[in-house]
Each structure stands twice: as C-alpha cells, then as structure tokens.
C-alpha cells in the first residue's frame, strides 16, 4: 500500500503543477474587454472603448491584475495600415480622464482635430499609463486639481501636511499589497506589447510626447518587432538625467533668447539691455513679490510672485512657444503693467498649478515611483547644488524642487544601470525638438539620434515643449512620416524660423 501511494503521488503532483501553470498562463495572457464609451465623437467620427487587463507583475501571473483604459479613434475609411499608438507624458498624464466631472477628455484634448489627418487611413489608439488616471489601481495620493474643493484644499497644504499625506499614501498602498517596483518605464513598455498582442496587431506606429518619448524608446528597445515607425516629440532619452543640470539648461534657454533678441532689429531697438532687464525683474521680485490677482475658474485669487514664481511664468511662456513675448512682458512689468504677466500666470495656474500652493507638491504616485527610481536615484546631489549656486537667478526654479524629500518617503529601489543606456535601433524614427524647450532641450534629441540609425532630428527654432501642437509644420512632418517613414525625405516646410518679435510687439500693444 505504501508503494502504491508513492507511485501515485508524483503523478498527482505533476498534474496539479501542470494545471496551476496552465491557469497562471491564462491569467498572464493580456486580454481586452469592451467598455461603454463616455466620449462623444463629432458627427462622422467613431470611437471604441476597451479595458486592457495585464498582470501587475509578469513574473507572478496569478497575482494582481491592472486594468488600463484604451480608446480607439477609428479611421475614416476601413482601417488597414498599422495604427498609431499615442504614449502620453508626465509620467502620470491621464489623456482619457477629463479635467472636470462630466467633461469629455477627448474633446478637451482636441483629439479629433489633432488626429484628423492620421485617421484618414489609420486608427489612433490612446492608452492609460499603469498607476495613473484611467487605470486601476490608481496610485494618486490626493484629489486631482480639477475639482474646485480640491483646489482650495490643495493650496492650503503645509509642508508637514504634505509629508504626512505621502507617508499615509505609501502605507496604504503597501497595505493593499500594491508593488511599486512594478510601476516603471519597462513595465509600461511591456503594457504596449500586451496591447499589441491583445488586439492581434502585427505592428504599430508610436507617437510619444515628453516622458512618452522615453516610454516609446523603451518599447523600441524591449519589443522592436512590434514597431513600424516612431515619432518622438520633446525627446527624453534614458541616458539623460533631467534633474542633474536643470539650472544650466534654464540659463542656456534665456541666453538663446538674449541672442535672438539682439539679432532682431525690432527687439534690439526696443530692448537693448534685455538680459539686464530680465535679471533685474527677477531680483526685484525676490526682494518684493509682485502682487497679482488671478481670475480663475474658482474665482479671483491673490498670487504674490517672488523671483522663483516669476521665473516659473517666464519658463511657462518658453514652454508654450511664446518666448518672443518675454521681453515685452518683462518691460511691461517695469512700467507697472502686469497684464501680459497675469495672462500667462493664469494659464499656468489653470493648467498646472504651482503658483498659489504654499509649497511645491507632487502627489502623483506613478510620477514619484518612476522619477525616484529612474532619475533622482542617479542625481549627484552635491554637483546639483553647485549648479544651482553657479547659475544664480536661473537656479531659482531648481531650488524649489522637493523631490529628494519625496523620494525618501516613497522608497523605491533605483533603476539598474542597464536601463540608463542609450537605445540602439534601426526602426525609422523622427525626433522633434523646440529651440526654447528647457524641459527636454534639443541637445537631448541629438543625443538620442546618435544610436538610432534610421532617424532624423528636426529642431523648431522658435518653439517650446511639444512642437506638434505649436507649429503646423511639425504636425505635417509627423503625419507625413507616419505615412512614409523615410528619414531622408525632404522637409515639406521650414523649422528654422526665428522668433517673431515684431508680431509679439503688436500683440502686446493691442492687448485690451
């Protein structure tokens, strides 16, 4: 009898293990579920909505599942060619989540007009980032800025309260057994591969913006077989650390402005000492903050702007492709005219916040997970402090960062050095940069292109961050490259137009 048991048990064990592995394999396989769409496409357009279901940890297929919203903006004709997959920025952007209850996220993002040319022949797929809005679980630690009560509550948070919120959020995620080590750029890249598998696609085209370019590059590294072509707008390659040299990058952006102004007859005549004028304005605001009242959706708000916050507004203007208006804005401040400054401060606060809050805040859990792991873990803090001091006023923005303190609370292990290596690829790639983009400067695009053998890098001299939405020429380049991904094809339009200081002067003069 004992012998009989010993003969049967290995077979039973083997069967059990086989069944367990089979079940795990089924659970690990990515799948999609159809979902009711809340978006309202214009007449003649169609959208289909899905949930992509993937494992949190692909090495533990029977563990937690992640659910990612996916919207497929359908081609006008029967779609045949490979679709375009949009990879959003941040990390932590949520393109499928509206900024206010009841709003339409696709309408807010102007997605129907933005993708009209591409959708003549191809579907456009927008997917959520794991851990961000539109995904389950969502790692955000605080109500979004979009709700009016949340805005007021957020502005009043003190530094100690901020730390308490992060500590409590991190503990709550731990209690739910959410594994923050699985919320990384490589994991997001694998989500794209799972999307391709779940939709039974052969290849896709990638369009990444800002952090989405790093996401796209990681897809190209890990899953080259699924990518037909890529467009990278505002290039952030893995070998670059975005925080290490920020003060120097900011200073160089302003030096470009000073040089462009000196080379332009109108700007040179109106602002012969533009550098001194800008630096004097920043110094004066540091001594005595400018007193603004911003008209926002939740009412009028007092906004004292010290030097760091004034610099934030000027950098926002560069980012939005409005560098040519900076000399007029600063000159107007010197005359006591704050209309231009108020206009851009309202735009910055409405879209990003930061001017009215008591202290710098970052409550997006995915952002903290990725940035602490992949950026701040590799920053030479002493060298960064020296950079801040050496660049004076241009280091005011970097001085405000509290990410090192956030990362101590968030506690994620550093990324391995292999992830910080350049991506080498033969995939046809178009890289787009803005000459005034201090967030992802053009030099980063040049660095990335060195190891992309079938690539072309185009710099839009007068634009900022995300040139496709700022310059019609960039949009034409993107759409043309997706149709015919030939890096050597002649450009259909010019990218090297200098800033139009004359038009900026006319805008300032005609301001109501």
Residue pairs with C-beta under 8 A, 6 or more apart in sequence:
23 62
24 61
24 62
25 61
27 55
27 61
27 62
27 65
28 55
28 58
28 61
29 197
30 52
30 53
30 54
30 194
30 195
30 197
30 198
31 52
31 53
31 198
32 50
32 51
32 52
32 53
32 70
32 198
32 199
33 50
33 51
33 53
34 48
34 49
34 50
35 49
35 50
35 51
35 69
36 49
37 47
37 48
37 49
37 71
38 49
38 104
39 47
39 49
39 71
39 104
39 105
39 106
39 107
40 104
40 107
41 47
41 73
41 106
41 112
42 112
44 76
45 73
45 74
45 76
45 112
45 119
46 73
46 74
47 71
47 72
47 73
47 74
47 106
48 71
48 72
48 74
49 69
49 70
49 71
49 72
50 69
50 70
50 71
50 72
51 67
51 68
51 69
51 70
52 67
52 68
52 69
52 70
52 127
52 191
52 194
52 195
52 198
53 65
53 66
53 67
53 68
54 65
54 66
54 68
54 130
54 190
54 191
54 194
55 61
55 63
55 64
55 65
55 66
56 63
56 64
56 65
56 66
56 130
56 178
56 179
56 182
57 63
57 64
57 179
57 182
58 190
64 137
64 177
64 178
64 179
66 130
66 135
66 136
66 137
66 191
67 135
67 136
68 127
68 128
68 129
68 130
68 134
68 135
68 191
69 96
69 127
69 128
69 134
69 135
70 125
70 126
70 127
70 128
70 195
71 96
71 106
71 125
71 126
71 127
72 83
72 123
72 124
72 125
73 106
73 111
73 112
73 115
73 119
73 123
73 124
73 125
73 126
74 119
74 123
75 119
75 120
75 121
75 122
75 123
76 119
76 120
76 121
77 120
77 121
79 121
79 122
79 123
80 121
81 121
81 122
82 122
82 201
82 202
82 203
82 204
82 205
82 228
83 122
83 123
83 124
83 125
83 201
83 204
83 205
84 115
84 118
84 122
84 123
84 124
84 125
84 204
84 205
84 206
84 207
84 482
85 124
85 125
85 127
85 192
85 195
85 204
85 205
85 206
85 207
86 95
86 124
86 125
86 126
86 127
86 207
86 208
86 209
86 212
87 127
87 192
87 206
87 207
87 208
87 209
87 212
87 213
87 215
87 216
87 219
88 94
88 95
88 126
88 129
88 209
88 211
88 212
89 208
89 209
89 210
89 211
89 212
89 234
89 466
90 129
90 132
90 210
90 211
90 364
90 366
90 367
91 129
91 132
91 185
91 188
91 211
91 215
91 364
91 366
91 367
91 370
91 371
92 129
92 131
92 132
92 133
92 140
92 364
92 365
92 366
92 367
93 129
93 132
93 211
93 212
94 105
94 128
94 129
94 132
94 133
94 134
95 105
95 109
95 111
95 126
95 128
95 134
96 105
96 106
96 126
96 127
96 128
96 133
96 134
97 105
97 133
97 134
98 104
98 105
98 108
98 146
99 105
99 108
99 144
99 146
100 146
100 147
101 147
106 112
106 126
111 124
111 126
114 469
114 475
115 124
117 475
117 479
118 124
118 479
118 482
121 483
122 205
122 482
125 195
125 199
125 204
127 191
127 192
127 195
128 134
128 135
129 135
129 188
129 366
130 182
130 183
130 187
130 188
130 191
130 366
131 137
131 138
131 139
131 183
131 365
131 366
131 369
132 138
132 139
132 140
132 364
132 366
133 140
133 144
137 173
137 176
137 178
138 365
139 173
139 178
139 180
139 183
139 364
139 365
139 366
139 369
140 363
140 364
140 365
140 366
141 165
141 166
141 168
141 169
141 363
141 364
141 365
142 150
142 154
142 165
142 169
142 361
142 363
143 149
143 150
143 153
143 154
144 150
145 151
145 154
145 353
148 297
148 298
151 298
151 353
152 298
154 353
154 357
154 361
155 356
155 357
155 358
156 358
157 165
157 357
157 358
157 359
157 361
158 358
158 359
159 358
159 359
162 359
162 361
162 363
163 405
163 409
165 363
166 363
166 368
166 406
166 409
166 410
167 409
169 363
169 365
170 409
170 410
170 411
173 180
173 365
180 365
180 369
180 410
180 412
181 373
181 412
181 413
183 365
183 366
183 369
183 370
184 369
184 370
184 373
184 374
184 415
185 214
185 215
185 218
185 238
185 370
185 374
185 419
186 218
186 222
186 419
188 215
188 218
189 215
189 218
189 219
189 221
189 222
189 223
190 222
190 223
192 204
192 206
192 215
192 219
192 223
192 226
193 219
193 222
193 223
193 226
195 201
196 203
196 204
196 223
196 226
201 226
202 226
203 225
203 226
203 227
203 228
204 226
204 227
204 228
205 227
205 228
205 229
205 230
205 231
205 482
205 485
206 216
206 219
206 220
206 227
206 229
206 230
206 231
207 216
207 230
207 231
207 233
207 478
207 482
208 214
208 215
208 216
208 217
208 230
208 231
208 232
208 233
209 233
209 234
209 466
209 468
210 233
210 234
210 236
210 439
210 440
210 465
210 466
211 236
211 370
213 232
213 233
213 234
213 235
213 236
213 237
213 440
213 448
214 236
214 237
214 238
216 230
216 232
217 232
217 237
217 238
217 423
217 448
218 238
218 419
218 423
219 226
219 227
220 227
220 230
220 423
220 425
220 427
220 429
221 423
221 424
221 425
224 425
224 427
227 427
228 427
228 428
228 485
229 427
229 428
229 429
229 430
229 481
229 482
229 485
230 427
230 428
230 429
230 430
231 429
231 430
231 432
231 478
231 481
231 482
232 429
232 430
232 431
232 432
232 445
232 448
233 432
233 466
233 467
233 468
233 474
233 478
234 432
234 433
234 434
234 437
234 439
234 440
234 465
234 466
234 467
235 431
235 432
235 433
235 440
235 444
235 445
235 448
235 457
236 242
236 440
236 444
237 422
237 423
237 444
237 447
237 448
238 374
238 419
238 420
238 421
238 422
238 423
239 420
239 421
239 422
239 447
240 444
240 447
241 375
241 378
241 379
242 375
242 439
242 440
243 375
243 376
243 379
243 384
243 398
243 401
243 403
244 378
244 379
244 380
244 383
244 384
244 387
245 387
246 384
246 387
246 395
246 397
246 398
247 387
247 388
247 390
247 391
247 394
247 395
247 397
247 398
248 387
248 390
248 391
248 394
249 438
249 441
250 311
250 315
250 391
250 394
250 395
250 397
250 398
250 438
251 391
251 394
252 438
252 441
253 315
253 318
253 436
253 437
253 438
253 441
254 275
254 278
254 394
256 435
256 436
257 274
257 318
257 323
257 326
257 327
257 436
257 499
258 274
258 275
258 278
260 267
260 323
260 498
260 499
260 501
261 267
261 268
261 271
261 274
261 327
261 501
262 268
262 274
263 498
264 498
264 499
264 501
264 502
266 501
266 502
266 505
267 274
267 324
267 327
267 501
270 327
270 328
270 331
270 501
270 505
271 277
271 327
271 331
274 327
274 330
277 327
277 330
277 331
277 334
278 314
278 326
278 327
278 330
279 393
280 334
281 310
281 330
281 333
281 334
282 307
282 310
282 311
282 393
282 396
283 307
283 393
285 305
285 306
285 307
285 309
285 310
286 306
286 307
286 308
286 393
286 396
289 304
289 305
289 306
289 309
290 304
290 305
290 310
290 333
290 338
290 341
291 302
291 304
292 302
292 303
292 304
292 305
292 338
292 341
292 342
292 345
293 300
293 301
293 302
293 303
293 342
294 300
294 301
294 302
294 303
294 342
294 345
294 346
294 349
294 355
294 356
295 346
296 346
296 349
296 350
297 350
301 349
301 356
303 309
303 345
303 349
303 355
303 356
305 313
305 341
305 345
305 355
307 393
307 396
308 396
308 397
308 399
308 400
309 354
309 355
310 341
311 393
311 394
311 396
311 397
312 348
312 354
312 355
312 397
313 341
313 344
313 345
313 348
313 355
314 326
314 329
314 330
315 397
315 438
316 344
316 347
316 348
316 352
317 323
317 325
317 326
317 329
317 344
318 326
318 436
318 437
318 438
318 464
319 436
319 437
319 438
319 439
319 464
319 465
320 344
320 347
320 464
320 465
320 470
321 434
321 436
321 462
321 463
321 464
321 467
321 470
321 471
322 344
322 464
323 436
323 462
323 464
323 499
324 462
324 499
324 500
324 501
324 503
324 504
325 340
325 504
325 507
325 508
327 501
327 504
328 340
328 504
328 505
328 507
328 508
329 340
329 341
329 344
329 508
332 338
332 339
332 340
332 341
332 508
333 341
339 511
340 508
340 511
343 511
345 355
348 354
348 355
349 355
349 356
354 360
359 402
360 400
360 401
360 402
362 368
362 402
362 403
362 406
365 410
368 406
368 407
368 410
368 412
369 410
369 412
371 403
371 407
372 403
372 406
372 407
372 410
372 412
373 412
373 413
373 414
373 415
374 415
374 419
374 420
376 403
376 404
376 407
377 407
377 413
377 414
377 415
378 414
378 415
378 420
379 404
381 404
384 398
387 395
387 398
388 395
388 398
388 399
389 395
422 447
422 448
422 450
422 451
423 448
423 451
423 452
424 451
424 452
424 453
425 451
425 452
425 453
425 454
426 453
426 454
427 452
427 454
428 454
428 455
428 481
428 485
428 486
428 487
429 449
429 452
429 454
429 455
429 456
429 487
430 455
430 456
430 458
430 477
430 478
430 481
430 485
430 487
431 445
431 448
431 449
431 452
431 455
431 456
431 457
431 458
432 445
432 457
432 458
432 460
432 467
432 468
432 474
432 477
432 478
433 440
433 441
433 442
433 444
433 445
433 457
433 458
433 459
433 460
433 467
434 442
434 459
434 460
434 462
434 463
434 464
434 465
434 466
434 467
434 470
435 442
435 459
435 460
435 461
435 462
435 463
436 462
436 463
436 464
437 463
437 464
437 465
437 467
438 465
439 465
440 465
442 457
442 459
445 457
445 459
446 457
448 455
448 457
449 455
449 456
449 457
454 487
455 487
456 487
456 488
458 474
458 477
458 491
458 495
459 495
459 496
460 467
460 470
460 471
460 473
460 474
460 495
461 495
461 496
461 497
461 498
461 499
462 471
462 497
462 498
462 499
462 500
463 470
463 471
463 474
464 470
467 474
468 474
468 475
468 478
469 475
471 495
472 493
473 492
473 493
473 494
473 495
474 495
476 492
476 493
477 491
477 492
477 493
477 495
480 489
480 492
481 489
